[in-house]
Amino acid sequence: MNTNKLQVFVFAMLFVVGAFTGCVDEDDDDKTTDTTTADEGPKVQNDQSVKIGFLNPITGPLEPDAPGFKWGVDEAIKDLKAMYADNNNTFEVIELDSGCDGDTAASAAQTLVDSGVVAVVGAACSGASMSANAVLSAAGIPMISYASTNPGLSDASAYPLFYRNVPSDAIQGPAGADMMADAGTTSGNLAILHMTNDYGSGLADSVKAAWEEDGHTLCGAGMQGYAEDTTDFSSLADSIVNDDTCTSVYLSSYIVDAAGIIEALEDKSYTGKIFGGDGPAGIGLFEKLELNASADGFTVSAPAAGTTSGDFESRYDANAAEVGSIKTYVLTAYDATMIIGQASVLDLSSMSKAIEHVGNGFGGASGEITFLDNGDVGGAGYDICTYGGDDTAGTYTCSKKWTIADGVTTA
């Protein structure tokens, strides 16, 4: 279009808009309020009653962290209500137990479908998300997981309408391998112990592949699996302690089993290094240990938050002693709820389109979020955190960071 003509057209349109300012009927019954210009995107609707599903691991191995996840979701609901008060939009969360179990999650997902939710926050455990997705996607209901990291969930054909605002363990594997090498673990000295569920096996496979791709081998004990409900880890500990080549061990675990393995190794007088992924990460581990000092030196990787937006991270920090849980996933649970809530009131043709619109450069508490075509996010790397202290004051310090570009660096 000719530039001079364009300027004249824009000026004329601004004049017309100005002429009509204040002439709109304030009693208009239209439930859609145009709070944007044409270039800013879809309209925000008024008078919406929004139900958001929440699949929380109230039972099972992540039970200790569930109250913290709920706190993040509840805080988001409060913020959504305040954000859209002038639009007369209301928000309600329907929380159900997903456990870390496919059957439990599938049943809960069906209840959420029957309850009329627009979308679902969760699940946390990868196996639970996989089973819930089969039910939810069949009903056309999207879900955003705040903690499921199994690499298989990146397959959008197998898991339609599935989004997650945490990176896949396909990325955490190389981060874990570099973390251990940076700490002095060498070829032939590493054992891997993992749960045999979707999360545990997926992360362990990713770590092993990355370790071997770097030219390393495992120690004599190799890689061993155990059921997620295992409570006696003495035989696994024996296999590590009785093999002199195994001076480091990686735990692909949740918080309860990680505590059990750490204590079993301590009982066997193990003096080697212990590492883990995001499953046991966070101060909540101390609650599951008889002695806080048992975790001394335990080093884990957890998805790093990008540059945080808003004040939710500071609100968590101010309440961390009470809320506990895994900070990373309290932030991502909050963000998932905020994305769904903001998407739910947009005048778009489907909830998935609305989620993708909001989740494109979304400034979240956990960093900037942009969903890829398969529902994944790239992430901001991983924090590398080490436990320390004594039985009166356990510490959890994240002094290093890993990124794809730079590997392990000082935070």
matplotlib code that plots the C-alpha trace (Angstrom):
import matplotlib.pyplot as plt

x = [0.0, 1.3, 2.8, 1.0, -2.3, -1.7, -1.0, -4.2, -6.2, -4.9, -5.5, -9.1, -9.7, -8.4, -10.7, -13.7, -12.8, -12.4, -15.7, -17.5, -15.7, -18.2, -21.1, -21.2, -24.3, -23.0, -25.9, -24.8, -25.6, -22.8, -20.6, -17.5, -15.5, -12.9, -9.9, -7.4, -6.9, -7.0, -3.2, -3.2, -5.2, -8.5, -11.1, -11.7, -15.2, -17.3, -19.4, -17.5, -17.7, -14.5, -13.8, -10.2, -9.2, -6.2, -4.6, -2.5, -0.5, -2.3, -1.4, 1.7, 5.4, 4.9, 2.4, 4.8, 4.9, 1.2, 0.2, 2.9, 1.6, -2.0, -0.7, 0.6, -2.6, -4.7, -2.5, -3.1, -6.9, -6.7, -4.8, -7.1, -10.1, -8.5, -7.3, -10.7, -12.9, -14.0, -15.1, -17.2, -15.4, -15.1, -12.7, -12.9, -10.4, -11.5, -8.8, -8.6, -6.0, -4.0, -1.5, 1.4, -0.7, -2.3, -5.6, -6.1, -5.3, -7.6, -10.5, -9.9, -9.7, -13.1, -14.5, -13.1, -14.6, -18.0, -17.5, -17.2, -13.6, -12.2, -8.7, -6.6, -3.5, -1.4, -0.7, 2.7, 3.9, 4.5, 2.6, -0.4, -0.3, -0.1, -3.2, -5.1, -4.4, -6.1, -9.3, -9.0, -8.0, -10.9, -13.2, -11.3, -9.9, -6.3, -3.9, -0.8, 1.5, 3.7, 6.1, 5.8, 9.2, 9.1, 10.6, 7.7, 5.2, 6.9, 5.0, 2.0, 0.4, 0.4, -0.5, -2.7, -3.7, -0.9, 1.3, 3.9, 5.8, 8.8, 11.5, 11.7, 14.1, 15.7, 17.4, 17.9, 20.0, 22.9, 22.6, 22.9, 25.9, 27.7, 26.8, 28.5, 31.5, 32.0, 31.9, 34.7, 32.8, 34.8, 34.2, 33.6, 32.6, 28.9, 25.9, 22.3, 19.3, 15.9, 12.2, 10.7, 7.8, 7.6, 9.4, 12.2, 12.9, 12.7, 15.2, 17.5, 17.7, 18.4, 21.2, 22.8, 22.6, 24.3, 26.9, 27.8, 27.7, 30.4, 32.6, 32.0, 30.9, 29.0, 30.5, 30.1, 26.7, 25.4, 21.9, 19.2, 15.5, 13.0, 9.3, 8.2, 6.6, 9.7, 10.6, 13.5, 16.6, 19.2, 19.9, 20.4, 22.7, 24.7, 25.2, 26.7, 28.8, 30.2, 31.5, 34.6, 34.3, 31.0, 32.1, 29.2, 25.5, 22.7, 19.1, 16.2, 13.7, 11.1, 11.5, 10.5, 12.5, 15.5, 15.5, 15.2, 18.2, 20.3, 19.7, 20.3, 23.7, 24.6, 23.8, 26.2, 28.9, 29.0, 31.4, 30.9, 29.0, 25.2, 23.4, 19.8, 17.4, 14.5, 12.3, 13.8, 14.9, 14.0, 13.9, 11.1, 13.7, 14.7, 11.2, 11.7, 15.1, 15.6, 18.8, 19.2, 22.9, 22.3, 21.8, 25.1, 26.7, 23.7, 23.6, 20.6, 19.5, 16.2, 14.7, 15.9, 13.5, 14.1, 13.7, 10.7, 7.7, 5.3, 5.7, 4.7, 8.3, 8.9, 5.6, 6.7, 10.1, 8.4, 6.4, 8.9, 9.4, 5.6, 4.9, 8.0, 7.6, 9.7, 10.0, 10.4, 7.1, 5.2, 6.1, 5.2, 1.9, 1.1, 2.1, 0.0, -3.0, -2.5, -2.1, -5.3, -7.2, -6.2, -6.9, -10.3, -11.8, -10.5, -12.9, -11.2, -12.5, -11.0, -9.3, -6.1, -5.8, -6.3, -3.6, -1.2, -2.0, -1.4, 1.6, 3.6, 6.1, 4.1, 5.9, 5.6, 6.9, 9.1, 10.3, 9.2, 7.0, 6.6, 5.0, 6.5, 4.4, 4.4, 3.4, 6.9, 9.0, 12.8, 13.4, 16.1, 18.6, 19.0, 20.0, 22.6, 21.9, 23.6, 22.3, 24.3, 24.2, 23.5, 20.5, 19.5, 19.8, 19.8, 20.7, 19.9, 22.2, 22.0, 25.5, 25.8, 23.8, 23.7, 22.6, 22.9, 25.1, 27.6, 27.3, 28.0, 28.8, 28.8, 25.4]
y = [0.0, 3.5, 5.1, 8.5, 6.8, 4.6, 7.6, 9.3, 6.1, 5.7, 9.3, 9.1, 5.9, 7.5, 10.5, 8.2, 6.2, 9.4, 10.8, 7.8, 7.7, 7.8, 7.0, 3.3, 2.0, 1.1, -1.4, -3.5, -7.2, -8.5, -10.8, -9.9, -6.9, -5.7, -4.9, -5.0, -3.5, -5.7, -6.1, -7.2, -10.4, -11.9, -10.3, -11.0, -12.3, -11.2, -13.2, -16.4, -19.2, -21.2, -24.6, -25.7, -29.3, -30.1, -33.5, -33.6, -36.6, -36.5, -40.2, -42.1, -41.2, -37.5, -37.1, -35.0, -32.4, -32.3, -29.6, -27.2, -27.8, -27.0, -23.9, -22.7, -23.5, -21.7, -18.6, -18.5, -18.8, -15.8, -13.8, -14.7, -13.6, -10.3, -9.9, -10.4, -8.9, -6.1, -8.6, -10.5, -13.7, -16.3, -19.2, -22.5, -25.3, -28.9, -30.9, -34.7, -37.3, -38.6, -40.5, -41.5, -44.2, -44.5, -46.1, -43.5, -40.6, -42.0, -42.3, -38.7, -37.4, -38.9, -37.2, -33.9, -34.4, -35.0, -31.9, -29.6, -28.4, -26.3, -27.7, -29.5, -28.6, -31.8, -34.4, -34.4, -38.0, -38.9, -42.2, -40.4, -37.8, -40.4, -42.2, -39.0, -37.7, -40.7, -39.7, -35.9, -35.7, -38.0, -35.4, -32.5, -31.2, -29.9, -30.4, -28.6, -30.7, -28.8, -31.7, -34.7, -35.0, -38.4, -38.0, -40.0, -37.3, -35.2, -37.3, -35.1, -37.9, -40.3, -37.5, -34.9, -31.7, -32.3, -29.4, -29.1, -26.1, -28.2, -29.5, -33.2, -35.5, -36.0, -32.7, -33.6, -36.7, -34.7, -32.2, -35.1, -36.6, -33.3, -32.6, -35.9, -35.4, -31.9, -33.4, -35.8, -39.0, -40.8, -43.6, -47.0, -45.5, -44.8, -46.9, -45.9, -46.9, -46.1, -46.6, -48.8, -46.4, -44.0, -41.2, -43.3, -45.4, -42.5, -40.3, -43.2, -44.2, -40.6, -40.3, -43.6, -42.6, -39.3, -40.8, -43.4, -40.8, -39.0, -42.1, -43.4, -46.7, -47.8, -49.5, -53.2, -52.7, -51.2, -49.9, -51.5, -50.9, -51.2, -50.7, -47.2, -48.6, -50.3, -49.6, -51.9, -50.8, -52.9, -55.3, -52.4, -50.7, -53.9, -54.1, -50.7, -50.9, -54.4, -53.3, -51.2, -49.7, -47.9, -44.7, -42.7, -43.5, -41.7, -41.9, -41.6, -41.4, -39.5, -38.0, -40.9, -43.6, -41.2, -40.8, -44.6, -45.2, -42.5, -44.0, -47.5, -46.5, -44.7, -47.8, -49.7, -47.0, -45.9, -43.1, -42.3, -39.5, -39.6, -37.7, -37.4, -35.6, -33.3, -36.0, -35.6, -32.0, -29.4, -28.9, -31.4, -34.2, -33.3, -34.2, -37.8, -38.4, -39.4, -37.3, -34.2, -34.8, -38.0, -35.9, -34.0, -33.8, -35.2, -33.2, -33.0, -31.3, -29.4, -27.3, -23.8, -20.9, -18.3, -14.6, -14.5, -12.2, -11.0, -11.4, -15.1, -16.3, -13.8, -14.9, -18.5, -17.6, -15.7, -18.8, -21.5, -22.8, -23.5, -24.5, -26.6, -29.0, -28.6, -24.9, -25.4, -27.3, -24.9, -22.2, -24.3, -25.3, -21.6, -20.8, -23.6, -22.5, -18.8, -19.8, -21.9, -19.2, -16.5, -18.7, -19.7, -16.2, -15.4, -15.3, -18.0, -21.1, -23.7, -24.0, -25.4, -22.4, -20.1, -21.9, -21.7, -18.0, -17.2, -19.6, -17.8, -15.6, -15.9, -14.2, -16.7, -17.1, -19.9, -17.8, -17.1, -19.9, -20.6, -23.9, -25.7, -27.4, -30.6, -28.9, -29.0, -26.1, -25.6, -24.6, -22.5, -25.2, -26.9, -25.7, -27.9, -28.0, -29.7, -30.6, -29.8, -28.7, -30.7, -32.0, -28.7, -26.7, -28.6, -26.6, -26.7, -24.6, -24.2, -22.9, -24.2, -24.3, -26.3, -25.1, -26.7, -23.9, -23.7, -26.9, -26.6, -23.1, -21.3, -19.8]
z = [0.0, -0.8, 2.4, 2.1, 1.5, 4.6, 6.8, 5.6, 6.3, 9.8, 10.7, 9.4, 11.4, 14.6, 14.0, 13.6, 16.7, 18.7, 17.5, 18.9, 22.3, 25.1, 22.8, 23.5, 25.4, 28.9, 29.3, 26.3, 27.0, 24.8, 27.0, 25.0, 25.9, 23.4, 25.6, 22.8, 19.4, 16.3, 16.4, 20.1, 19.7, 20.7, 22.9, 26.6, 27.3, 30.3, 32.7, 32.3, 35.0, 34.5, 36.0, 35.9, 36.7, 38.8, 39.0, 42.1, 43.5, 46.9, 47.4, 46.2, 46.2, 45.5, 48.4, 50.4, 47.6, 46.8, 49.3, 47.8, 44.3, 45.6, 47.2, 43.8, 42.1, 44.7, 44.5, 40.8, 41.2, 43.6, 41.0, 38.2, 40.2, 40.8, 37.2, 35.8, 38.5, 36.2, 33.6, 36.2, 35.4, 38.1, 38.5, 40.4, 40.7, 40.9, 42.6, 42.3, 43.3, 40.4, 42.5, 40.4, 38.9, 35.5, 36.7, 39.4, 37.0, 34.3, 36.7, 38.0, 34.5, 33.6, 36.7, 35.6, 32.1, 33.7, 35.9, 32.9, 33.2, 30.4, 30.8, 33.4, 35.3, 35.7, 36.2, 38.0, 37.4, 33.8, 33.9, 35.4, 32.6, 29.9, 31.2, 31.9, 28.4, 26.8, 28.6, 28.4, 24.7, 23.7, 25.3, 23.5, 26.8, 26.9, 29.8, 30.9, 33.1, 35.5, 36.3, 33.8, 32.0, 30.3, 26.8, 25.3, 26.0, 23.3, 20.7, 19.9, 17.9, 20.8, 23.3, 21.6, 23.5, 25.9, 26.9, 29.6, 31.0, 32.1, 29.8, 28.7, 30.4, 27.0, 28.0, 31.7, 30.8, 29.3, 32.2, 34.7, 32.9, 32.9, 36.5, 37.6, 35.4, 36.8, 40.3, 39.5, 38.6, 35.9, 33.5, 35.1, 38.5, 38.1, 39.1, 38.2, 40.4, 39.1, 39.6, 36.9, 36.3, 33.3, 35.0, 36.6, 33.5, 31.1, 33.1, 33.8, 30.1, 29.2, 31.8, 30.8, 27.1, 27.7, 30.0, 27.3, 24.5, 26.4, 26.1, 29.7, 31.0, 34.1, 37.1, 37.9, 39.5, 36.3, 36.1, 38.3, 38.6, 41.5, 41.9, 43.0, 46.1, 47.3, 51.0, 51.6, 49.7, 51.6, 48.7, 46.2, 48.7, 49.1, 45.3, 45.3, 48.5, 47.6, 44.2, 44.7, 41.2, 42.1, 43.7, 42.4, 42.2, 40.4, 41.7, 39.2, 42.0, 43.8, 47.3, 49.5, 47.8, 47.4, 51.2, 51.7, 49.4, 50.9, 54.4, 53.2, 51.7, 54.9, 56.9, 54.7, 55.4, 51.7, 51.2, 47.5, 45.8, 45.4, 42.7, 41.5, 39.2, 39.8, 41.5, 45.0, 44.5, 47.2, 50.9, 51.3, 51.3, 54.9, 56.1, 54.9, 56.4, 60.1, 60.1, 57.9, 57.8, 55.8, 52.7, 53.1, 49.7, 47.8, 44.5, 42.1, 38.9, 38.7, 35.9, 36.3, 36.3, 33.7, 34.4, 36.6, 36.0, 38.6, 42.3, 42.8, 43.2, 46.0, 47.6, 47.5, 49.0, 51.8, 52.6, 51.7, 55.2, 55.4, 51.8, 51.2, 48.3, 45.1, 44.4, 40.6, 40.4, 42.7, 40.2, 37.2, 38.8, 39.3, 35.7, 34.2, 36.1, 35.0, 31.4, 31.4, 33.3, 30.9, 27.9, 29.1, 28.8, 25.3, 22.4, 20.3, 18.5, 20.8, 24.2, 22.6, 20.3, 23.3, 25.3, 22.4, 22.1, 25.8, 25.9, 23.3, 25.2, 28.4, 31.3, 34.1, 37.6, 36.3, 33.3, 29.8, 28.4, 24.7, 23.7, 20.7, 18.1, 20.1, 23.3, 24.8, 26.1, 25.6, 29.2, 30.8, 31.7, 35.1, 38.5, 40.2, 43.9, 46.8, 50.3, 53.3, 56.9, 60.1, 61.9, 63.2, 60.0, 56.7, 53.6, 49.9, 47.8, 44.1, 43.3, 39.7, 36.5, 33.3, 29.9, 26.5, 25.2, 28.2, 30.1, 33.8, 35.1, 38.4, 39.0]

ax = plt.figure().add_subplot(projection="3d")
ax.plot(x, y, z, "-o")
ax.set_aspect("equal")
plt.show()
